[in-house]
Every structure is written in C-alpha cells, then in structure tokens.
Amino acid sequence: MAPEMISAPVSRRRVLQLLGGALAAGTLAACGDSSGGGGGGGLKVIGAGSQEAGLRKALDEYKLQNGSFEFNLSFSPADQLQTSLRAQLAAGNAPDLHAVYPGNGSAMSMVQLSKAGLLADLSDQSWTQKIPSGFKGAYQQDGKTYIFSPGTSVLGAIYNKKAFAQAGVGVPTTWSELLAVCEALKKKGIVPLALGAQTPWVTQLIDYALVPGTVYAQQPDFDDKMAAGSATFAGSGWADAMEKYLELQRRGYFNDNPNGTTYEQATSMVGTGKAAMAVQVSAVLQAYREAAPSPDDLGMFPFPATDNVADNWIPGGIVVGIAISAKSKKADEARKFVEFCATPATMNAWAEAVACVPLYAEGEAKVDPVLKPFLPNLAGNKAVPFMDQRWPNAEVQPTHFAVVQELLGGRTTVDAALKKMDEAYRKTA
C-alpha cells in the first residue's frame, strides 16, 4: 500500500513506512550513532526512519541485558534503502542487520532479496512457528522465513460514534447491515462514507477492505494461484468487491464528487461528524483524532464484505522489519538479537512504539483500545496482508488507483478495470 500524499501529523512518508508497502523517495536525512561504545566494532545496523522508536528501544534493552553487546546504529530514508543499501548487499559489504520490507514489490523487499541470496534464513528460530498463516507470504519465501517484523497495521472503518448515535445505529457485522446503517445515516443528513479519492492511495482502501471477505475467505491461497497463473483478478471475488464499491456510490453513500475530494478533506468530515465513516488504515488514526473534538469520539471496526459473518476477514499490512545479511560476519550475534526482538515483551514494546498490532501475544495483546475489534481476526487466522504485498511488480498498484478513479467517474466497467489489472500483473521487468 503506497499513500501518495497525506497531511501532518501523519506524513506521507510516515504512512509508507508504517505499512511496509511500496516505497517513495524519502526526504529524511540519514542519521546515526555508535551505541554501547561501539564505533565500528559492534553489530552494524541500518534501519528505516520509521523504525527508530522501536528498533532503538530493542537494541538498548538488549544492551542492558547483555553488557558486552555493542552496536553501531544508523537510519536511512527510503530512497537510500532502495539504492545504496541494495548495492551494498549485492557487493557483500552490507550491514549485519538491516531494514527489509515485507512481501514483494520493491528492491528491498523480502522476496527480492531472498531470491538473490542476500538474506540469512531465520526458519530455525522458534518464533517463526507463530506467524499467522495468512501473513506467511509477507515473512516467507519458498517456505523459509527471512524477515522479522513486530506486527501489522490493520484496515477497516474509522467511525464517528456521535454520528452513529445521532442516527441510532450500531456497528454492522454484515454487508446488509452496513447498507442499512448507511441508509439510516443518509436519512439523518449525515454522509455515510467519506471518500477522498482525489488522493490516489485512498482509492484502493475500500477494495482492500472488501477483498479479504470476497476472495480470501473462500480462497486463502489466492495469491499463490495468481503467481502460478491459475487465477486472475477478473475471474475472482475482486469483481464482487468492485461491484459493491460501486453499489455504495449508486446508493449515494459517499460524499459528493469523491474524485474531487482529498484525503485531508475526508479526514475532517469524519472528525467533525459531517460524515460518519471512512475506510482507512489504523496508521492514520492520530490524524482523525486530531480532527475530532475528542479522540474518544472515534472508533474502528472491520468492514464487512458479505452477509456471512464468518467471511469477515481483514487486511493487515506487515510493517517494515529487519533481516540479517547472508554475508554478515556477526551473524550469530545478529541472530540472537532477532530472537530477542521476537520475545513477547520486546515485540509488544516495539509494536506499541510504531502503532501496530503485535505479530502474536501471550495473553492479551497491548494495543490501542480502538484496534481491539480486529484482534479476534488476527488470532483466528482471518487476516491477510495488504494485497500489494504479494503482487509481483510495481505496475499493479498504480493501475488499481487509476481504474478505481475511472470506475467512480463512470469511465470504465468492472470487467475492463480488472482486465487492466491482470495485464499489469503479468508484466515482467
């Protein structure tokens, strides 16, 4: 998932890094320090800017528990990770431990790096057995685990509790209930769903919310079938999802002119109660809270896709993680640190620092209370990575952005839109 623009306090770059999807060139200046008296002698670590709060905390805690441990830590912007760090990996002079993006679709993604033989296999570590089955594609290539990430940012409906109360409605758990809620809100003069489709990355979110129910609940291995050439967008539940997207528009449940409305405007509409809901990622909750009179005015729930509650699967984007260079001379120490990161206490602290749901938990996970409705889905293996994290190239996502805007503008059909996405999927470098 690649947001194209977003306002403060959650920047475009921040959301990119939190979600771990396709990347854009960064503007953050690289920063670094030698910790634990490290200089050049310690474990060399390069992280992405968004990891700083969590990764630094984990390294400092590991140092406290292991007094002889030394590390040399720096952070790089996204564009440098994609170019200079990838070049270092290929040349054999990379850091021992470094940022890696989950799934596929970028030069620094787990799939691309592991296929090139540049990452150490972590499969013998016990925590890898706890990866939820729906997220294995973000962590694993050919059955082997190459990346540790502390957890996931979820996607669902952010809603204004006061608007719901004004219309006398509750949280829907089926598609029919959702339509009834939208109708009741509309009759009260409240925009049911704010959609800022002028901002390209927002266009994908409703499809991403619906597809886990219309596709993956029936075909959990859909991504594998796509990769094998035995499935297509056009011949799948993607068509149902897009038709439902358009149904919301036909019923008048969006604000006027979604293609002329920005992300920032949609955020303000929900925060102030002019609109009741927006389908969004949990990473932007803070922006919505700042647009509301009180943060307690807002909640979040999984967006239902069908009339079968069992189909209420959710999308979750694994956040940027860490991996060990296959040529690291300090691989043993790096492996011990990764195993430490995967302990529940450290993982929870890291996840809290970067606003995501921990990969797993012993007992109740420590998360933002607003995200608790999503925890049963995660625990029950009813979650899948954001769709783009399993796409084979960087062509499919912008094609998806464009066809959704065309659908909303009445300039194409669902069949034609999905045909374009299939064509983009089959492109090779």
C-alpha positions in Angstrom: 0.0 0.0 0.0 1.6 3.3 -1.1 0.0 6.5 0.1 0.8 9.3 -2.4 0.2 12.2 -0.1 -1.0 12.7 3.4 -1.1 15.7 5.8 0.5 16.3 9.1 0.7 15.0 11.8 1.0 11.7 9.9 3.2 12.4 6.9 3.0 10.6 3.6 6.5 9.2 4.3 5.4 8.0 7.8 2.4 6.1 6.5 4.5 4.5 3.7 7.0 3.2 6.3 4.4 2.1 8.8 2.6 0.0 6.3 5.6 -1.6 4.7 4.2 -1.4 1.2 5.6 0.2 -2.0 8.0 3.0 -1.3 8.5 6.6 -2.4 11.7 8.6 -2.3 12.3 10.0 1.2 13.4 13.3 2.5 14.6 12.3 5.9 18.3 12.8 6.3 20.1 9.7 7.4 21.2 9.8 11.0 23.4 7.5 13.0 25.1 6.9 16.3 27.5 4.4 17.8 26.0 2.9 20.9 27.5 0.8 23.7 30.9 2.2 22.9 30.5 0.6 19.5 32.5 2.6 17.0 33.0 0.3 14.0 33.4 -2.8 16.2 29.9 -3.6 17.1 27.0 -5.1 15.2 26.3 -2.7 12.3 22.6 -1.9 12.0 20.8 0.2 9.4 17.1 0.8 9.9 14.3 2.7 8.1 13.4 6.0 9.6 10.0 4.8 10.9 11.7 2.0 12.9 13.7 4.3 15.1 11.5 4.4 18.1 11.0 0.6 18.2 14.4 -0.6 16.9 16.4 1.7 19.1 14.4 0.6 22.2 15.0 -3.0 21.4 18.7 -2.5 20.9 19.1 -0.5 24.1 17.2 -3.1 26.1 19.3 -5.9 24.6 22.4 -4.0 25.6 21.2 -3.7 29.2 20.7 -7.4 29.4 24.0 -8.2 27.6 26.6 -5.9 28.8 29.3 -6.9 26.2 27.0 -6.3 23.3 28.0 -3.3 21.1 26.1 -1.9 18.1 26.6 0.8 15.5 23.2 2.1 14.5 22.1 4.4 11.7 18.8 5.2 9.9 18.3 5.8 6.2 15.5 7.3 4.1 13.5 5.1 1.8 15.3 6.0 -1.4 18.7 5.3 0.1 17.5 1.9 1.3 16.3 1.1 -2.2 19.6 2.1 -3.9 22.7 2.4 -1.8 21.8 -0.3 0.7 20.7 -2.7 -2.0 24.1 -2.0 -3.8 26.0 -2.8 -0.5 24.1 -6.1 -0.1 25.0 -7.1 -3.7 28.6 -6.1 -3.2 28.9 -8.1 0.0 29.7 -5.1 2.3 26.2 -4.6 3.8 25.4 -4.1 7.5 25.0 -7.2 9.6 21.3 -6.3 10.3 19.2 -4.0 8.2 15.7 -2.9 7.3 13.7 -5.1 4.9 10.2 -4.6 3.5 7.7 -7.5 3.8 6.4 -9.5 0.8 7.4 -8.4 -2.7 7.3 -5.4 -5.0 10.4 -3.3 -4.2 14.1 -3.7 -4.5 14.4 -4.0 -0.7 11.5 -6.4 -0.2 12.0 -9.8 1.5 11.2 -11.8 -1.7 13.5 -9.9 -4.0 16.4 -10.0 -1.5 15.9 -13.7 -0.6 15.7 -14.7 -4.2 19.1 -13.0 -4.7 20.6 -15.0 -1.8 21.2 -11.9 0.2 19.4 -12.7 3.4 20.1 -15.3 6.2 17.4 -18.0 6.8 15.7 -17.5 10.2 13.5 -20.5 9.9 15.1 -22.4 12.8 14.0 -19.7 15.3 11.0 -20.7 17.4 9.0 -17.5 16.9 8.6 -18.3 13.1 6.2 -21.1 14.1 3.8 -18.4 15.5 3.5 -16.4 12.3 -0.3 -16.4 11.4 -0.9 -18.4 8.3 -2.4 -15.5 6.4 0.7 -13.5 6.9 3.3 -16.1 5.9 3.7 -14.6 2.4 5.0 -11.4 4.0 7.6 -13.2 6.0 8.5 -16.3 4.0 9.8 -17.2 0.5 9.7 -20.9 -0.6 8.7 -21.9 3.0 11.7 -20.2 4.6 11.5 -17.1 6.9 13.8 -14.2 6.2 12.4 -11.2 8.0 11.3 -10.3 11.5 8.6 -7.6 11.8 6.8 -6.8 15.0 3.3 -6.7 13.7 0.7 -5.3 11.5 -1.3 -2.1 10.8 -4.9 -3.0 10.1 -7.5 -1.6 7.7 -11.2 -1.1 8.5 -13.8 1.6 9.0 -12.9 4.6 11.3 -16.2 5.9 12.5 -17.7 8.8 14.5 -19.5 7.5 17.5 -21.6 10.6 17.8 -22.8 10.4 14.2 -23.8 6.7 14.8 -25.7 7.7 18.0 -27.5 10.5 16.2 -28.7 8.0 13.6 -29.5 5.4 16.2 -27.3 2.8 14.6 -24.6 0.3 15.8 -21.6 -1.3 14.3 -22.5 -3.5 11.4 -21.2 -7.1 11.1 -22.6 -8.0 7.6 -22.9 -6.3 4.2 -26.7 -5.9 4.6 -26.3 -4.4 8.0 -23.7 -2.0 6.6 -26.1 -0.9 3.9 -28.9 -0.4 6.5 -26.6 1.7 8.6 -25.6 3.8 5.7 -29.2 4.4 4.7 -30.1 5.5 8.3 -27.2 7.9 8.3 -28.1 9.3 5.0 -31.7 10.0 6.1 -30.3 11.9 9.1 -28.4 14.2 6.7 -25.0 12.6 7.6 -22.7 11.5 4.8 -22.3 7.7 5.5 -18.8 7.3 4.0 -16.2 9.9 3.4 -14.1 9.1 0.3 -11.1 11.3 -0.7 -10.4 9.6 -4.0 -8.6 12.6 -5.4 -5.7 11.4 -3.3 -4.6 8.3 -5.3 -3.7 5.9 -2.5 -7.1 6.3 -0.9 -8.8 4.8 -4.0 -7.6 1.3 -3.1 -8.8 1.1 0.5 -12.4 0.0 0.0 -11.4 -2.7 -2.3 -8.7 -3.8 0.2 -11.3 -3.9 2.9 -13.7 -6.0 0.9 -11.4 -8.4 -0.9 -10.4 -10.4 2.2 -14.1 -11.4 2.5 -15.0 -11.8 -1.2 -11.7 -13.5 -2.2 -9.5 -14.9 0.6 -12.2 -16.2 2.9 -13.1 -18.6 0.1 -9.6 -18.9 -1.4 -6.9 -18.4 1.2 -4.3 -19.4 -1.4 -5.5 -16.9 -4.0 -2.1 -15.1 -4.1 -0.3 -18.4 -4.8 -2.8 -19.2 -7.5 -2.2 -15.8 -9.1 1.5 -16.3 -9.0 1.1 -19.8 -10.6 -1.1 -18.3 -13.4 -4.2 -20.4 -12.3 -6.2 -17.4 -11.1 -6.9 -13.8 -12.3 -8.4 -10.7 -10.8 -11.2 -10.8 -13.4 -12.2 -14.3 -12.6 -12.3 -13.9 -8.8 -14.2 -12.2 -6.0 -12.4 -9.0 -6.9 -15.3 -8.4 -9.3 -17.7 -8.7 -6.4 -15.7 -6.3 -4.3 -15.6 -3.7 -7.1 -19.3 -4.1 -7.7 -20.0 -3.4 -4.0 -17.7 -0.4 -4.1 -19.9 1.0 -7.0 -23.1 0.0 -5.1 -22.1 2.3 -2.3 -21.7 5.1 -4.8 -25.0 4.3 -6.6 -26.9 4.4 -3.3 -25.5 7.8 -2.6 -23.5 6.8 0.4 -20.3 8.7 -0.5 -19.8 12.5 -0.3 -20.4 14.4 -3.5 -17.6 14.1 -6.1 -15.2 11.7 -4.4 -12.7 12.1 -7.2 -12.5 15.8 -6.3 -12.2 15.2 -2.6 -8.8 14.9 -0.8 -7.7 12.6 2.0 -7.4 15.7 4.2 -11.0 16.8 3.5 -12.4 13.3 4.1 -10.5 13.1 7.4 -12.0 16.4 8.5 -15.5 15.3 7.6 -15.3 12.2 9.8 -13.6 14.0 12.7 -16.3 16.7 12.8 -19.2 14.3 12.3 -20.3 15.6 8.9 -19.5 12.1 7.7 -19.9 9.0 9.8 -17.2 6.7 8.5 -14.1 6.4 6.3 -12.4 3.1 5.3 -8.8 3.7 6.4 -5.6 2.2 7.9 -5.0 2.3 11.6 -1.8 4.2 11.0 -3.8 7.4 10.3 -5.9 7.2 13.5 -4.0 10.0 15.0 -4.8 12.3 12.2 -8.5 11.5 12.6 -8.4 12.0 16.3 -6.8 15.5 15.9 -9.7 16.4 13.5 -12.2 15.4 16.2 -13.3 17.5 19.2 -12.2 14.5 21.4 -10.3 11.4 20.4 -12.9 9.3 22.2 -15.4 10.3 19.6 -13.8 7.8 17.2 -13.8 4.0 16.9 -12.9 1.4 14.4 -14.3 -1.8 13.2 -13.7 -4.5 10.5 -15.6 -3.6 7.3 -18.0 -6.4 6.4 -17.9 -7.7 2.8 -20.7 -10.4 2.8 -23.7 -11.5 4.7 -21.8 -14.3 6.3 -20.1 -13.2 9.5 -17.6 -16.0 9.0 -16.3 -14.1 5.9 -15.3 -11.1 8.0 -11.6 -11.4 7.2 -9.4 -8.3 7.5 -6.4 -6.8 5.7 -3.3 -6.2 7.7 -0.1 -4.7 6.4 3.0 -6.1 8.0 5.2 -3.1 9.0 8.9 -2.7 7.9 11.1 -5.3 9.6 14.7 -6.4 9.9 16.8 -9.1 8.4 20.3 -10.5 8.6 22.7 -10.1 5.7 23.7 -13.5 4.3 27.3 -12.4 4.4 27.4 -11.0 7.9 30.5 -11.9 9.9 28.5 -11.3 13.1 25.5 -13.4 12.1 25.5 -15.4 15.4 25.1 -12.2 17.4 22.6 -10.8 14.9 20.5 -14.0 15.2 20.5 -13.7 19.0 19.2 -10.2 18.7 16.4 -11.1 16.3 15.3 -13.8 18.6 15.3 -11.3 21.5 13.1 -9.0 19.3 10.6 -11.8 18.8 10.0 -12.3 22.6 6.5 -11.1 23.6 7.8 -8.3 25.8 10.2 -6.8 23.3 7.8 -7.3 20.3 5.0 -5.6 22.3 7.2 -2.6 23.1 8.3 -2.2 19.5 4.7 -2.6 18.2 3.4 0.0 20.6 6.2 2.4 19.6 5.3 2.2 15.9 1.5 2.0 16.3 0.8 -1.6 15.1 -0.8 -4.8 16.4 1.9 -7.3 17.6 2.5 -10.3 15.4 1.4 -12.5 18.3 1.0 -12.2 22.0 1.0 -14.4 25.1 -2.3 -13.4 26.7 -4.0 -10.1 25.7 -2.0 -8.0 23.3 -1.2 -4.5 24.4 -2.7 -2.4 21.6 -4.6 0.8 21.2 -8.2 0.0 22.5 -9.7 1.2 19.2 -8.0 -1.8 17.5 -9.3 -4.5 19.8 -12.2 -5.4 17.5 -9.6 -6.7 15.0 -7.7 -8.9 17.4 -10.1 -12.0 17.0 -9.5 -11.9 13.3 -5.7 -11.9 13.8 -5.9 -14.6 16.4 -8.2 -16.7 14.2 -6.0 -16.5 11.1 -8.7 -14.5 9.4 -6.3 -11.8 8.2 -4.2 -11.4 5.0 -1.5 -8.9 4.0 -2.4 -5.8 2.1 -2.9 -7.1 -1.4 0.0 -5.3 -2.9 2.5 -7.0 -0.6 2.1 -10.2 -2.7 2.0 -8.5 -6.2 5.0 -9.3 -8.4 5.8 -5.8 -9.6 5.3 -2.1 -9.1 2.8 -1.9 -12.0 -0.4 -3.3 -10.5 -0.9 -0.8 -7.7 -0.9 2.4 -9.8 -3.1 0.6 -12.3 -5.5 -0.1 -9.5 -5.5 3.5 -8.4 -6.3 4.6 -11.9 -9.1 2.2 -12.6 -10.9 2.9 -9.4 -10.9 6.6 -10.2 -12.3 5.7 -13.7 -15.0 3.5 -12.1 -16.1 6.3 -9.8 -16.1 8.7 -12.7 -18.2 6.3 -14.9 -15.4 6.0 -17.4 -14.9 2.2 -17.3 -16.5 -1.0 -16.2 -15.5 -3.6 -13.6 -14.6 -6.1 -16.2 -12.4 -3.6 -18.1 -10.8 -2.4 -14.9 -9.9 -6.0 -13.8 -8.6 -6.8 -17.3 -6.1 -3.9 -16.9 -5.0 -5.1 -13.5 -4.4 -8.6 -14.9 -2.3 -7.1 -17.7 -0.3 -5.1 -15.2 0.2 -8.2 -13.0 1.7 -10.2 -15.9 4.3 -7.5 -16.8 7.9 -8.5 -16.1 10.9 -6.3 -15.6 
